[in-house]
Amino acid sequence: MSVAVSANDIARASRWPSVIIVGAGFGGIAAAIELRRAGIDDIRILERAADLGGTWYFNSYPGCACDVPSHLYSFSFAQRRDWSRLCSPQAEIHGYLHDVARAHSVEALVQPNSDVTACEWDEPGCTWTVSTAQGETYEADALVLATGQLHQPSYPRIEGAEEFAGHSFHSARWDHDYDLAGKRVAVVGTGASAIQFIPEIAPLLERLWVFQRTGNWMLPRENRRYPPLVKAAIERVPGLQAFRRRFMFEYCESITLAIRHPRTFGRLAHARSRAFMRSQLKDPELRRKAWPDYTFGCKRVLFSSQYLPTLQRANVELVTDSIARLEESAIVTSAGARLEVDCIVWATGFRSTEFMFPMQITTSTGLDLRGAWVGGAHAHFGITVPGFPNMFVMYGPNTNTSGGSIIAYHEAQASYLRQALEQVRDRGAGAIDVRREVEAAGDRAVQARFAGTAWTRCDSWYRDERGRVIANWPGYMREYFEQTRTLRTSDYRFLGRPHAPSGADSDVAREADGGVAREADVGVAREADGGVAREADGGVARGGARASPQGALADA
C-alpha cells in the first residue's frame, strides 16, 4: 500500500536531520562542529545569554581562570601554542571559543537571547518542538541539550536576606560597576571561584570576612605568565605541545587514580597536599580553621598558591561559624558576632544537580524528564535517556571529571551523538531511542563503581539530596573515550520515519521491535559489570600512550 508523500515531507527528508542545540558553551559548539563535519548543516544554536561562551561568558570575576592547563582544556582539533600562561584567564578562553566557532563556521548559527523554556517530543511526527521565553517556537528532528552542570547560580536560604540593604551579587554574575575599594566585604563560600577572586580583591578592601563551611584540599598553582623563552619554545619546538598535552592528560588521570583508591594512591596525593598546605599556613589557629575534615578527593581538589597566604593578611578573617541571619547592614553569625558589611559576594556555587531544569522536557506519550529523574538523574553514557528519542545531553549525568578536561568529554559526546544521527539517517528511520534495560544496566554499573572511592566519603555538589553521585564519571577519561568510541546499535531501538516511502519502515520496525534485542542485555552486562573493571589496580599504565578516538591526545 502506497503512502501519500507531500512536498514538505520530501523537503524535510532531503535535509534530515535538522538539529536544535540548546546552549552555546564548549559543549554546544563542539556538537555543532562535529555535526557540520558530517554534512549535517541544518543547525540552530539557542543561547539564553547575549553571546556564546557558556560559563566563560557568565563568569568574569577578578582572577577568573581555568584550573586545568589550557593545552588540555582546549579542543584537540584546535590547539593553540600562544596561551599567555599555563591556566588561561577567562578572557582568553572566551576569545578562543569565539575563534574556534568562527573558524568552523558555527558562530553564525548561534541565536543569542533565546531562553529555552520547554522542549516537547512529538512521537507520530518524530519532531521536537522547542519554545523560548521570548515567545518563539522552533521545530527540529533532533535536540541537543548543552546547558551543562554549572550554569545556575545557587543562593543559600538565610533568615533576613530580604532585610539586607547593602550591595550583594553572586560571583558568577560579578557586578563590575560596583567599586569594592575601601569597602567591608563578606565572601560566603570558599570553592573554586572564591579561591581565585579573594586574592585579587583582598588588597582593595578595608575588611574582608571569608565564610567557610568546609576547608579544601589544595595543591600549588602559581600560574605566572610564560617567560618569553618558554613561550617561544612552545610555539616553535616540534612536538613540544603534543608532549605537554599528553603529560597533562596522564597527570590528570593520576588525580582520578588517587580519588578512586583513597587507601593507597590517595594517601600519596593527600600527603603532598598536606605538606603544601602546612607550608603555606604558618599560624596554627588559622591552619586548624582552614583544614579540611574529609578524605582527599571527596570534594573538588583546588589549585592555588595565593589563596591560603591571603587568609593571613591583616584585613582578612576566616570565619567558620555559620550565618544565623542577615540584618540591614550586618551579618550575624551563629556565635553571636555582628559584622557590619557593605557588600556580600555569594560564592556559593551552582545548582549542579538541576542540569537543564526548570526547562520542561516532555513527550507526546506522557513522559516528563523531571519525573523520569525523580530518583536521580541518569543517562546512557550521560548522553541518551530512554523514552526521549533523538535527544542528546552534553555534559549530562555522571560525565563530570574531578581530574581532567571536560572539553575532551565534549568531543567524545559530540562524536557519539553524530554517530547516532548518522545511523538514523542511513537506516531511513525517524528516531533513535536507547533501550531502557540497556541504560538501566549501565547506570547500575556506573553507580557500583563509586563504591570504595573518595567520592562517597562526604557530602558534595557531586551528589544529590539522596546521596547518589550524579555529577561525576566514576573512572578515567580514557575509559569514557573507549566506551563511547563506537555507538553500539544493539543498545538502541529505531523508530520508523513518518510518511516514509512504501516499504521503508519495514526494516526499521523489525529492528525496533526486538530484532537486535538478543544481545543488548548480555552485551551491556558484560561491559558494564566487568569490561571496565580491569583498570582498577593497574590498567591505567597499560593504555597510557594510546590516543583517544576523539583525539584527546592528538599531536598539536
Secondary structure, 3 states (H helix, E strand, C coil): CCCCCCHHHHHHHHHCCCEEEECCCHHHHHHHHHHHHCCCCCEEEECCCCCCCCHHHHCCCCCCECCCCCCCCCCCCCCCCCCCECCCEHHHHHHHHHHHHHHCCCHHHEECCCCEEEEEEECCCCEEEEEECCCCEEEECEEEECCCCCCCECCCCCCCHHHCCCEEEEHHHCCCCCCCCCCEEEEECCCCCHHHHHHHHHHHCCEEEEECCCCCCEECCCCCECCHHHHHHHHHCCCHHHHHHHHHHHHHHHHHHHHHCCCCHHHHHHHHHHHHHHHHCCCHHHHHHHCCCCCCCCCCCEECCCHHHHCCCCCEEEECCCEEEECCCEEEECCCCEEECCEEEECCCECHHHCCCCCEEEECCCCEHHHHCCCCCCCECCCECCCCCCEEECCCCCCECCCCCHHHHHHHHHHHHHHHHHHHHHHCEEEEEECHHHHHHHHHHHHHCCCCCHHHCCCCCCECCCCCECCECCCCHHHHHHHHCCCCHHHEEEEECCCCCCCHHHHHHHHHHHHCHHHHHHHHHHHHHHHCHHHCCCHHHHCCCCCCCCCCCCCC
